[in-house]
Amino acid sequence: MDFDEHEGSVYHAARFSENRFVTSSQDQTIKIWDAEELRIITTLEVNDYITVLEVIPQKYLLAAIGHNSDYLFAWDAYDNF
């Protein structure tokens, strides 16, 4: 699969739900994908490239840690994706 929609190297890919997966990239974005149509549903922009990406699909939670920051980015995706 080609991730041309990212402008940098893709570091992570993870299953998010039955028909969704997520990717993170050096371009400082996290993208939520429709797995059947292989299209982007939404893009989350962060101010750092993600070094750790965790998905808790049972709770629709997405958490990420940036390379140069001391922050944990977290999203409650239940109603959003």
N, C-alpha and C positions, 0 to 999 in steps of 0.2 A: 504494500500500500504506500502511496506517495502522499506526503503531508505538505504539498505546495502552499497551502493556505498559511502556514507558518513562515515567517521571514528569517528564521534561524534554525539551528539544529534542534530536533525534538529529543528531549531527555527522558520523558516518561509517557507511558500510555497505560491506562487502567480501565477496566470495566466498571461502569457506574451503575447501570441497571440492565434490565433485560434487553433494551434496545438503545442504550446510550453508552458511550465511552468518553474518556477525557484524555487530553494530551497537554503537556507543558513543554515550553520551548525556550531557547536562549533569547527569543524575541520579546520576552517578558509578558507572555500571554498564556492563559489556560483556555483551551477550547473544548466545548461540549459538543459531541458529535452524535448524529443519528446513525446508528450502526447499520441499518438496513439500506438507507439511501446514500450513506457516506457523504453527508453534508453537515456543515456547521450549524448548530442550533443557536449558540451564543459564544461570545468571546469575553473572558474576564481579563482585564488588564491590571497588572501589578507593576510596581516600580523596581523590580528585581527579577533576575531569572531564577526559576524554581529549582531547588536542589532536592527537595523531598516533596512528594505528592502522595497523599493518602486518601483513599475513598472508603467510606463506610456506607455501602449501598442500602443496608437495612434501615438506616436512619436518614438517607439522602444527604449525607454530610460530605463535604470536600474540604480538606485541609492541606496547606502548603507552607513550606518554609523557603524564604529567599536566600540566595547565596551571600549577599552583602548586607543583609538587614538582620535585626534582632527580633523580627516580627513573625508571628504565626498568622497567616491569612486563613480565614475560615468562612465557609459559605453554607448556609442552610438552604439546600436546593429543592426542598420538598415542593414548594409552590412555584419555583422559578424555571425548572428545566423538565 
